[in-house]
Amino acid sequence: MSTDWRQLCKAPGLSVEDDVVTVTFENQRSHRVRIQETETTFELHALVARASNVLQPESLPLRIWRHNRAAQLVGFRLDARNSVRAEGWVAKAGLEAQEFQHVLRRVAAESDRFEFILTGKDTE
């Protein structure tokens, strides 16, 4: 039996459109997370900041490395365009809505927070 991740997103503050979930926080900020399904997992991907929006881009690799040292459930990386991306994942086996939503909200919240640290804005 296959798990439909869209059914796991039926909760306040989550809205689904195609393969993207918009997570809205209590302070009315929001962040988009794209869901990609594999055979055994759901991968969660978010754009944190485009390279052109980052303050002090010369220190970006070191800042990401430092941020990853403290992050849980979420990892950050640079993509081919030097934009900062966030990634998380959950296994499908035994997955319940509460666990999926926890990781989804964590990816969104950490992405939104890191975006503000890097850019001083809420654009993504």
C-alpha atoms as a printed R data frame, in Angstrom:
    type eleno elety resid chain resno      x      y      z
1   ATOM     1    CA   MET     A     1  0.000  0.000  0.000
2   ATOM     2    CA   SER     A     2  1.369  3.374 -1.028
3   ATOM     3    CA   THR     A     3  1.389  6.424  1.223
4   ATOM     4    CA   ASP     A     4  0.010  9.601 -0.332
5   ATOM     5    CA   TRP     A     5  2.017 12.453  1.188
6   ATOM     6    CA   ARG     A     6 -0.750 14.925  0.301
7   ATOM     7    CA   GLN     A     7 -3.043 13.158  2.762
8   ATOM     8    CA   LEU     A     8 -0.376 13.624  5.442
9   ATOM     9    CA   CYS     A     9 -0.538 17.412  4.919
10  ATOM    10    CA   LYS     A    10 -4.093 17.897  6.130
11  ATOM    11    CA   ALA     A    11 -3.350 20.264  8.998
12  ATOM    12    CA   PRO     A    12 -3.582 23.956  9.831
13  ATOM    13    CA   GLY     A    13 -0.834 26.049  8.268
14  ATOM    14    CA   LEU     A    14 -0.172 23.620  5.405
15  ATOM    15    CA   SER     A    15 -1.428 24.134  1.868
16  ATOM    16    CA   VAL     A    16 -0.602 21.860 -1.061
17  ATOM    17    CA   GLU     A    17 -0.314 22.788 -4.719
18  ATOM    18    CA   ASP     A    18  1.106 20.198 -7.113
19  ATOM    19    CA   ASP     A    19  4.316 18.919 -5.463
20  ATOM    20    CA   VAL     A    20  4.811 21.956 -3.194
21  ATOM    21    CA   VAL     A    21  3.612 22.523  0.360
22  ATOM    22    CA   THR     A    22  3.454 26.073  1.661
23  ATOM    23    CA   VAL     A    23  4.028 26.101  5.408
24  ATOM    24    CA   THR     A    24  2.608 29.196  7.112
25  ATOM    25    CA   PHE     A    25  3.906 30.011 10.579
26  ATOM    26    CA   GLU     A    26  2.096 31.697 13.481
27  ATOM    27    CA   ASN     A    27  3.873 34.993 12.693
28  ATOM    28    CA   GLN     A    28  2.364 34.814  9.149
29  ATOM    29    CA   ARG     A    29  5.728 34.204  7.486
30  ATOM    30    CA   SER     A    30  5.749 31.208  5.174
31  ATOM    31    CA   HIS     A    31  8.107 28.981  3.248
32  ATOM    32    CA   ARG     A    32  7.603 26.580  0.339
33  ATOM    33    CA   VAL     A    33  8.861 22.991  0.428
34  ATOM    34    CA   ARG     A    34  8.886 20.720 -2.622
35  ATOM    35    CA   ILE     A    35  8.187 17.028 -1.993
36  ATOM    36    CA   GLN     A    36  9.885 14.396 -4.132
37  ATOM    37    CA   GLU     A    37  8.899 10.760 -3.737
38  ATOM    38    CA   THR     A    38 11.315  7.858 -4.091
39  ATOM    39    CA   GLU     A    39 10.546  4.175 -3.694
40  ATOM    40    CA   THR     A    40 11.206  4.204  0.067
41  ATOM    41    CA   THR     A    41 11.307  7.880  1.114
42  ATOM    42    CA   PHE     A    42  9.833 11.323  0.778
43  ATOM    43    CA   GLU     A    43 12.518 13.943  0.137
44  ATOM    44    CA   LEU     A    44 11.806 17.524  1.157
45  ATOM    45    CA   HIS     A    45 13.574 20.345 -0.695
46  ATOM    46    CA   ALA     A    46 13.436 24.103 -0.107
47  ATOM    47    CA   LEU     A    47 15.126 27.096 -1.671
48  ATOM    48    CA   VAL     A    48 16.671 29.095  1.158
49  ATOM    49    CA   ALA     A    49 18.239 31.999 -0.736
50  ATOM    50    CA   ARG     A    50 19.290 32.814 -4.249
51  ATOM    51    CA   ALA     A    51 22.951 33.728 -4.604
52  ATOM    52    CA   SER     A    52 22.076 37.262 -5.727
53  ATOM    53    CA   ASN     A    53 20.216 37.935 -2.456
54  ATOM    54    CA   VAL     A    54 22.896 36.713 -0.044
55  ATOM    55    CA   LEU     A    55 24.708 39.301  2.037
56  ATOM    56    CA   GLN     A    56 28.453 38.557  2.230
57  ATOM    57    CA   PRO     A    57 28.473 35.792 -0.432
58  ATOM    58    CA   GLU     A    58 32.231 35.303 -0.119
59  ATOM    59    CA   SER     A    59 31.767 33.607  3.278
60  ATOM    60    CA   LEU     A    60 28.801 31.477  2.211
61  ATOM    61    CA   PRO     A    61 30.433 27.991  2.152
62  ATOM    62    CA   LEU     A    62 31.797 28.448  5.670
63  ATOM    63    CA   ARG     A    63 28.469 29.841  6.923
64  ATOM    64    CA   ILE     A    64 26.606 26.836  5.512
65  ATOM    65    CA   TRP     A    65 29.102 24.428  7.060
66  ATOM    66    CA   ARG     A    66 28.705 26.094 10.455
67  ATOM    67    CA   HIS     A    67 24.944 26.105 10.156
68  ATOM    68    CA   ASN     A    68 24.906 22.388  9.271
69  ATOM    69    CA   ARG     A    69 26.877 21.593 12.418
70  ATOM    70    CA   ALA     A    70 23.942 22.793 14.545
71  ATOM    71    CA   ALA     A    71 21.033 21.687 12.334
72  ATOM    72    CA   GLN     A    72 18.877 18.639 13.033
73  ATOM    73    CA   LEU     A    73 16.673 16.890 10.452
74  ATOM    74    CA   VAL     A    74 17.732 19.458  7.836
75  ATOM    75    CA   GLY     A    75 20.880 19.837  5.767
76  ATOM    76    CA   PHE     A    76 21.957 22.867  3.748
77  ATOM    77    CA   ARG     A    77 24.044 23.016  0.578
78  ATOM    78    CA   LEU     A    78 24.955 25.178 -2.389
79  ATOM    79    CA   ASP     A    79 23.494 24.234 -5.760
80  ATOM    80    CA   ALA     A    80 25.099 24.709 -9.184
81  ATOM    81    CA   ARG     A    81 23.983 28.365 -9.250
82  ATOM    82    CA   ASN     A    82 25.375 29.049 -5.742
83  ATOM    83    CA   SER     A    83 21.882 29.308 -4.298
84  ATOM    84    CA   VAL     A    84 21.402 27.857 -0.831
85  ATOM    85    CA   ARG     A    85 19.125 24.810 -0.622
86  ATOM    86    CA   ALA     A    86 17.707 22.855  2.314
87  ATOM    87    CA   GLU     A    87 16.976 19.133  2.313
88  ATOM    88    CA   GLY     A    88 15.346 16.650  4.624
89  ATOM    89    CA   TRP     A    89 13.750 13.233  4.232
90  ATOM    90    CA   VAL     A    90 11.495 10.705  5.918
91  ATOM    91    CA   ALA     A    91 11.166  6.959  5.364
92  ATOM    92    CA   LYS     A    92  7.784  5.760  4.125
93  ATOM    93    CA   ALA     A    93  7.780  2.622  6.267
94  ATOM    94    CA   GLY     A    94  5.454  3.154  9.219
95  ATOM    95    CA   LEU     A    95  5.128  6.866  8.458
96  ATOM    96    CA   GLU     A    96  2.384  8.762 10.251
97  ATOM    97    CA   ALA     A    97  1.096 12.258  9.571
98  ATOM    98    CA   GLN     A    98  2.580 13.663 12.778
99  ATOM    99    CA   GLU     A    99  6.118 12.556 11.854
100 ATOM   100    CA   PHE     A   100  5.816 13.777  8.259
101 ATOM   101    CA   GLN     A   101  4.469 17.142  9.400
102 ATOM   102    CA   HIS     A   102  7.206 17.483 12.020
103 ATOM   103    CA   VAL     A   103  9.991 17.074  9.448
104 ATOM   104    CA   LEU     A   104  8.133 19.215  6.888
105 ATOM   105    CA   ARG     A   105  7.673 22.053  9.384
106 ATOM   106    CA   ARG     A   106 11.299 21.744 10.513
107 ATOM   107    CA   VAL     A   107 12.618 22.003  6.936
108 ATOM   108    CA   ALA     A   108 10.394 25.039  6.310
109 ATOM   109    CA   ALA     A   109 11.199 26.774  9.608
110 ATOM   110    CA   GLU     A   110 14.957 26.235  9.393
111 ATOM   111    CA   SER     A   111 14.955 27.356  5.748
112 ATOM   112    CA   ASP     A   112 13.005 30.492  6.595
113 ATOM   113    CA   ARG     A   113 15.284 31.271  9.545
114 ATOM   114    CA   PHE     A   114 18.493 30.716  7.557
115 ATOM   115    CA   GLU     A   115 17.092 32.804  4.696
116 ATOM   116    CA   PHE     A   116 16.625 35.723  7.065
117 ATOM   117    CA   ILE     A   117 20.143 35.275  8.486
118 ATOM   118    CA   LEU     A   118 21.669 35.239  4.993
119 ATOM   119    CA   THR     A   119 19.574 37.940  3.318
120 ATOM   120    CA   GLY     A   120 17.761 39.965  5.961
121 ATOM   121    CA   LYS     A   121 14.546 39.355  3.957
122 ATOM   122    CA   ASP     A   122 11.634 36.948  3.552
123 ATOM   123    CA   THR     A   123 11.529 36.372 -0.200
124 ATOM   124    CA   GLU     A   124 11.346 32.618 -0.787
